[in-house]
Structures are given as structure tokens and as C-alpha cells.
């Protein structure tokens, strides 16, 4: 009887070892992959921006906010006070916010640009009923 129990225990341990071994190997392979494969997930590749317009270059199609310069493309959606606008509407010193992505060439490309203050209807808490 003891021999049968011993055989069952040894067989179970052997089976468990064989079953777990491939998963450990896969985990080790995943750790060995270089970090460079994580494209567009590195900090600073995309995100919101906010500040005051530092400079507007209409010929180069760029807007400077703080120390960063954002490229304006034909895909950039520009709004001023909540209404569609163009780069010509940008005035140095006015509030600006938006969203950017980092292009393949390393430049920061603005996807959306909001010039001026938010309209009253878009302010935080607008549209909530008072109790």
C-alpha cells in the first residue's frame, strides 16, 4: 500500500514539473525582449498640453507653448472660443490647450488646439442642476 501511495506522489510531482516547465520558459523569453519595441508608450510621446501662446509662426505652421513647439498640420483641429478657427486666430499671450502626438521625425504634432477660454456651456460643472 505504501509503495502505491509513494508511486502516486512521485508521478504527481513529475507531472506537475513537466506541466509548469514550459510556462517558466515563456516567461523568461518575454523578459528578454528589448524595451525599444514598446513604441508610442514611452512617456512624452503623446498627451495634453496647456499654457499660454508664446509664439505663432504662420509660415512654419508652428505654435510655441512654454518650451515646446507644436507642428500644425492639415489634420489639426483648431478651435477658438469653441468655434472652428485657423492658425491666424492665434494671439501671443492667450490661453491655449490641446492634444499632441510625437511624429516619426521626433516633432510634436498637434492633433487638437483650443485657443482662448472655454465657452460657458463647456465649463466644468455646467449643465448640472442645483439642488
Backbone torsions as a table, in degrees:
resi	resn	phi	psi	omega
1	UNK	NA	-43.0	-179.8
2	UNK	-65.3	-34.8	178.9
3	UNK	-64.8	-39.8	179.6
4	UNK	-65.5	-42.7	178.9
5	UNK	-65.0	-42.5	178.8
6	UNK	-62.2	-42.1	178.0
7	UNK	-62.8	-42.4	-179.4
8	UNK	-64.4	-43.0	179.8
9	UNK	-64.7	-46.9	179.6
10	UNK	-62.8	-43.9	179.3
11	UNK	-62.3	-40.4	179.3
12	UNK	-64.7	-43.5	178.9
13	UNK	-65.1	-40.7	178.1
14	UNK	-63.4	-43.0	178.8
15	UNK	-64.1	-43.2	179.5
16	UNK	-64.2	-39.9	178.8
17	UNK	-63.1	-43.7	179.5
18	UNK	-66.3	-37.4	-178.2
19	UNK	-70.5	-34.5	-175.5
20	UNK	-84.4	-28.5	-175.0
21	UNK	-55.2	-46.2	-179.1
22	UNK	-64.1	-33.9	-179.5
23	UNK	-69.7	-34.8	176.7
24	UNK	-66.6	-38.4	178.7
25	UNK	-64.4	-42.4	179.0
26	UNK	-64.2	-39.9	179.8
27	UNK	-63.9	-38.6	179.0
28	UNK	-67.7	-38.4	179.3
29	UNK	-64.1	-39.6	-179.5
30	UNK	-66.6	-35.8	179.9
31	UNK	-68.3	-27.9	-175.8
32	UNK	-78.2	-11.5	-178.4
33	UNK	-69.4	141.5	-178.4
34	UNK	-68.0	152.1	-178.7
35	UNK	-69.9	-24.3	-176.0
36	UNK	-61.5	-17.7	-179.4
37	UNK	-72.1	-16.3	179.4
38	UNK	-80.6	82.3	-178.3
39	UNK	-84.3	141.8	177.7
40	UNK	67.4	10.3	176.7
41	UNK	-112.0	-4.8	178.6
42	UNK	-72.1	146.4	-178.1
43	UNK	-61.4	133.6	178.2
44	UNK	97.4	-2.9	179.5
45	UNK	-79.7	-20.9	-179.6
46	UNK	-164.2	157.8	177.2
47	UNK	151.8	178.1	-179.6
48	UNK	-80.5	158.4	172.4
49	UNK	-137.1	155.7	-177.4
50	UNK	-157.0	147.8	177.6
51	UNK	161.4	-146.9	176.6
52	UNK	-121.0	145.6	179.9
53	UNK	-65.0	122.7	179.2
54	UNK	-92.2	-37.0	179.9
55	UNK	-161.1	150.4	175.7
56	UNK	-127.6	121.0	177.2
57	UNK	-112.7	102.3	-175.4
58	UNK	-71.3	-29.9	-179.5
59	UNK	-76.6	-41.6	178.3
60	UNK	-83.2	-9.7	-177.8
61	UNK	56.1	58.8	178.1
62	UNK	-135.0	154.8	173.8
63	UNK	-129.2	133.2	178.3
64	UNK	-102.9	129.0	177.2
65	UNK	-128.8	111.6	-175.4
66	UNK	65.4	-127.3	179.6
67	UNK	-93.6	-4.5	-176.3
68	UNK	-103.0	144.9	177.7
69	UNK	-115.2	128.0	-177.4
70	UNK	-108.6	131.5	177.8
71	UNK	-81.5	134.3	176.5
72	UNK	-101.3	128.3	179.8
73	UNK	-118.1	179.1	178.0
74	UNK	-68.7	-18.7	178.6
75	UNK	-87.2	-10.6	-178.4
76	UNK	-69.8	130.3	177.3
77	UNK	-96.6	115.3	-177.8
78	UNK	-108.6	132.6	175.9
79	UNK	-131.4	146.6	173.5
80	UNK	-127.2	122.4	-177.0
81	UNK	53.2	36.3	176.0
82	UNK	85.9	-2.0	-178.4
83	UNK	-114.4	148.3	179.0
84	UNK	-54.6	140.9	-177.8
85	UNK	-147.1	-178.7	177.2
86	UNK	-122.1	175.6	179.0
87	UNK	-61.3	-27.9	179.0
88	UNK	-61.1	-21.5	-178.0
89	UNK	-78.2	-10.9	-179.0
90	UNK	-70.7	128.6	-179.7
91	UNK	-123.6	131.5	-179.9
92	UNK	-59.6	131.8	177.9
93	UNK	97.7	-13.8	-179.2
94	UNK	-85.0	155.7	179.7
95	UNK	-63.1	145.8	179.3
96	UNK	-144.9	146.6	173.3
97	UNK	-148.4	167.6	179.4
98	UNK	168.7	-164.5	-178.6
99	UNK	-136.3	139.5	-178.8
100	UNK	-131.6	161.3	169.1
101	UNK	-130.9	157.5	178.0
102	UNK	-91.5	124.4	-180.0
103	UNK	-76.2	171.1	179.3
104	UNK	-61.4	-28.1	-179.2
105	UNK	-86.6	2.7	178.0
106	UNK	91.9	-7.1	179.7
107	UNK	-78.6	150.9	176.2
108	UNK	-87.4	116.4	-176.4
109	UNK	-104.0	121.2	179.2
110	UNK	-75.4	128.6	175.8
111	UNK	-93.6	-40.4	174.8
112	UNK	-133.9	144.9	177.4
113	UNK	-135.2	126.3	177.5
114	UNK	-117.4	110.4	-179.8
115	UNK	-94.1	144.6	178.1
116	UNK	80.0	-172.9	-179.3
117	UNK	-84.4	159.2	176.1
118	UNK	-67.5	141.2	174.5
119	UNK	-63.4	158.1	-176.6
120	UNK	-52.4	-41.0	-177.1
121	UNK	-67.7	-20.9	-177.1
122	UNK	-100.8	-0.2	-178.5
123	UNK	-66.2	154.8	179.9
124	UNK	-59.4	135.3	176.6
125	UNK	81.2	-2.4	179.4
126	UNK	-67.6	142.7	176.9
127	UNK	89.8	-5.8	177.8
128	UNK	-82.9	138.4	179.4
129	UNK	-81.8	142.0	176.1
130	UNK	-81.5	146.7	-178.5
131	UNK	-82.8	NA	NA
